[in-house]
């Protein structure tokens, strides 16, 4: 089975909203999404090249697990909560399947 990832890229254009967004995502949204999705792992990133870009990545055992996680009954409440808290933040979602993995050892 190939690991599958849901990647959510958000643009927090207003610098004055970034600290509140970061706090909310860290303390509320990510833990809630991890529980609802039953993801294996979750990561958050802030871009070093564009400070407005936040990325969350969720790892699943395979595509079927990801599909269950983003079924409307699971996903829609998370989207609705996000929109209530940060309606001005735009998002793009993508799904990736791991096709190759290597470590740094020779």
Residue frames as qw, qx, qy, qz and C-alpha x, y, z in Angstrom:
[[0.000, 0.888, 0.460, 0.000, 0.00, 0.00, 0.00],
 [0.422, 0.371, -0.009, 0.827, 1.27, 3.43, -0.88],
 [0.194, -0.515, -0.429, 0.716, 1.19, 6.20, 1.71],
 [0.144, 0.669, 0.474, 0.554, -1.13, 9.00, 0.64],
 [0.283, -0.283, -0.305, 0.864, -1.07, 12.63, 1.73],
 [0.067, 0.873, 0.453, 0.170, -3.64, 15.39, 1.91],
 [0.422, -0.082, -0.060, 0.901, -1.90, 18.75, 1.52],
 [0.004, -0.893, -0.448, -0.027, -3.78, 21.92, 2.40],
 [0.436, 0.072, 0.014, 0.897, -2.06, 25.14, 1.36],
 [0.093, -0.872, -0.465, 0.123, -3.57, 28.27, 2.89],
 [0.365, 0.406, 0.019, 0.838, -2.78, 31.89, 2.06],
 [0.334, -0.765, -0.421, 0.353, -3.02, 34.17, 5.08],
 [0.430, 0.623, 0.168, 0.632, -2.59, 37.46, 3.20],
 [0.244, -0.879, 0.023, -0.410, -3.10, 39.80, 6.17],
 [0.475, 0.316, -0.643, 0.512, 0.08, 39.78, 8.30],
 [0.310, -0.356, 0.412, -0.779, -2.01, 40.94, 11.26],
 [0.872, -0.115, -0.001, -0.476, -4.02, 37.69, 11.15],
 [0.658, 0.359, -0.659, 0.060, -1.09, 35.26, 10.99],
 [0.005, 0.291, -0.784, 0.549, -0.47, 34.93, 14.73],
 [0.647, 0.009, 0.382, -0.660, -4.16, 34.25, 15.43],
 [0.839, 0.310, -0.311, -0.320, -4.31, 31.78, 12.54],
 [0.439, 0.405, -0.768, 0.233, -1.16, 30.01, 13.75],
 [0.253, -0.200, 0.705, -0.631, -2.50, 29.72, 17.30],
 [0.764, 0.133, 0.186, -0.603, -5.92, 28.48, 16.15],
 [0.784, 0.363, -0.466, -0.191, -4.48, 25.94, 13.71],
 [0.292, 0.374, -0.803, 0.360, -1.96, 24.64, 16.26],
 [0.210, -0.109, 0.715, -0.658, -4.29, 24.48, 19.26],
 [0.626, 0.253, 0.423, -0.604, -7.65, 23.66, 17.70],
 [0.723, 0.492, -0.182, -0.449, -7.75, 22.82, 14.03],
 [0.403, 0.462, -0.789, -0.043, -4.83, 20.43, 13.64],
 [0.192, -0.121, 0.899, -0.376, -5.74, 18.33, 16.70],
 [0.649, 0.316, 0.388, -0.573, -9.38, 18.21, 15.59],
 [0.657, 0.534, -0.380, -0.372, -8.47, 17.31, 12.00],
 [0.172, 0.390, -0.901, 0.081, -6.11, 14.58, 13.18],
 [0.382, 0.054, 0.798, -0.462, -8.88, 13.06, 15.29],
 [0.679, 0.460, 0.190, -0.539, -11.58, 13.33, 12.61],
 [0.580, 0.590, -0.491, -0.271, -9.32, 12.14, 9.79],
 [0.913, -0.292, 0.284, 0.030, -7.64, 9.43, 11.87],
 [0.544, 0.755, -0.351, 0.104, -4.48, 10.43, 10.05],
 [0.889, -0.092, -0.251, 0.371, -1.24, 8.62, 10.85],
 [0.484, -0.292, -0.088, 0.820, 0.73, 11.87, 11.08],
 [0.193, 0.916, 0.319, 0.149, 0.22, 15.56, 10.56],
 [0.537, -0.146, 0.007, 0.831, 2.63, 18.40, 9.89],
 [0.138, 0.952, 0.259, -0.091, 2.33, 22.18, 9.65],
 [0.607, 0.012, 0.168, 0.776, 4.68, 24.48, 7.81],
 [0.130, 0.920, 0.102, -0.354, 5.11, 28.22, 7.26],
 [0.741, 0.555, 0.094, 0.366, 6.87, 29.12, 4.03],
 [0.532, -0.511, 0.078, 0.671, 10.29, 30.69, 4.29],
 [0.313, 0.115, 0.460, 0.823, 9.96, 32.17, 0.80],
 [0.254, -0.456, -0.338, -0.783, 6.45, 33.59, 1.17],
 [0.000, 0.047, -0.729, 0.683, 5.42, 34.29, 4.80],
 [0.589, 0.027, 0.056, -0.806, 1.72, 34.31, 3.84],
 [0.741, 0.121, -0.578, -0.320, 1.75, 30.59, 2.95],
 [0.509, -0.334, 0.692, -0.388, 0.85, 27.95, 5.52],
 [0.634, 0.171, -0.674, -0.338, 0.79, 24.27, 4.65],
 [0.653, -0.276, 0.593, -0.382, -0.72, 21.38, 6.55],
 [0.525, 0.296, -0.748, -0.278, 0.04, 17.83, 5.46],
 [0.756, -0.223, 0.440, -0.431, -1.79, 14.74, 6.69],
 [0.194, 0.357, -0.891, -0.201, -0.45, 11.21, 6.13],
 [0.848, -0.003, 0.204, -0.489, -2.69, 8.21, 5.51],
 [0.643, -0.212, 0.727, 0.116, -1.92, 4.52, 5.09],
 [0.320, 0.171, 0.757, 0.543, -3.40, 4.52, 1.58],
 [0.155, -0.152, -0.334, -0.917, -5.86, 6.28, -0.71],
 [0.460, -0.481, -0.701, -0.256, -8.86, 4.43, 0.73],
 [0.442, -0.490, -0.504, 0.558, -8.05, 5.75, 4.22],
 [0.102, -0.157, 0.048, 0.981, -7.73, 9.28, 2.85],
 [0.279, -0.294, -0.582, -0.705, -11.02, 8.95, 0.97],
 [0.470, -0.560, -0.677, 0.077, -12.76, 7.88, 4.17],
 [0.363, -0.379, -0.303, 0.796, -11.21, 10.84, 5.99],
 [0.043, 0.180, -0.151, -0.971, -12.45, 13.40, 3.49],
 [0.068, -0.500, -0.828, -0.245, -15.93, 11.94, 3.11],
 [0.116, -0.600, -0.190, -0.768, -18.42, 14.83, 3.37],
 [0.661, -0.667, -0.314, -0.138, -19.63, 13.84, 6.86],
 [0.740, -0.362, -0.116, 0.555, -16.06, 14.19, 8.15],
 [0.477, 0.121, 0.158, 0.856, -14.66, 16.97, 6.02],
 [0.035, -0.704, -0.385, -0.596, -17.53, 19.47, 5.75],
 [0.505, -0.826, -0.244, 0.061, -17.66, 20.36, 9.48],
 [0.639, -0.356, 0.095, 0.675, -13.92, 21.09, 9.42],
 [0.300, 0.354, 0.376, 0.802, -14.30, 23.27, 6.34],
 [0.233, -0.808, -0.407, -0.357, -17.26, 25.10, 7.88],
 [0.596, -0.718, -0.141, 0.333, -15.32, 25.78, 11.09],
 [0.550, -0.081, 0.224, 0.801, -12.34, 27.04, 9.11],
 [0.120, 0.541, 0.431, 0.712, -14.57, 29.37, 7.10],
 [0.395, -0.844, -0.351, -0.095, -16.22, 30.72, 10.27],
 [0.624, -0.630, -0.001, 0.462, -12.87, 31.49, 11.89],
 [0.283, -0.476, 0.403, 0.728, -10.89, 32.66, 8.86],
 [0.613, 0.635, 0.451, -0.133, -13.26, 33.45, 5.96],
 [0.273, 0.902, -0.231, -0.242, -10.63, 35.58, 4.25],
 [0.326, -0.513, 0.764, 0.215, -8.04, 32.79, 4.07],
 [0.780, 0.402, -0.274, -0.393, -8.01, 30.99, 0.75],
 [0.606, -0.351, 0.714, 0.002, -7.04, 27.33, 0.49],
 [0.659, 0.421, -0.517, -0.348, -6.00, 24.80, -2.08],
 [0.762, -0.286, 0.553, -0.177, -6.15, 21.08, -1.40],
 [0.570, 0.500, -0.605, -0.243, -4.16, 18.41, -3.17],
 [0.920, -0.236, 0.289, -0.119, -3.74, 14.66, -2.79],
 [0.293, 0.675, -0.672, -0.076, -0.35, 13.02, -3.26],
 [0.991, -0.123, 0.019, -0.048, 0.66, 9.36, -3.36],
 [0.359, -0.710, 0.577, 0.185, 4.17, 8.40, -2.26],
 [0.882, 0.448, -0.111, -0.093, 5.98, 6.78, -5.18],
 [0.730, 0.330, -0.389, 0.455, 9.57, 6.78, -3.96],
 [0.499, -0.849, 0.112, -0.135, 11.28, 7.18, -0.60],
 [0.756, 0.285, -0.369, 0.459, 14.95, 7.26, 0.25],
 [0.542, -0.809, -0.067, 0.218, 17.00, 8.15, 3.27],
 [0.142, 0.939, -0.313, -0.024, 20.27, 10.01, 3.39],
 [0.641, -0.460, 0.593, 0.163, 22.48, 6.97, 3.92],
 [0.344, 0.585, -0.587, -0.441, 24.58, 5.73, 1.04]]
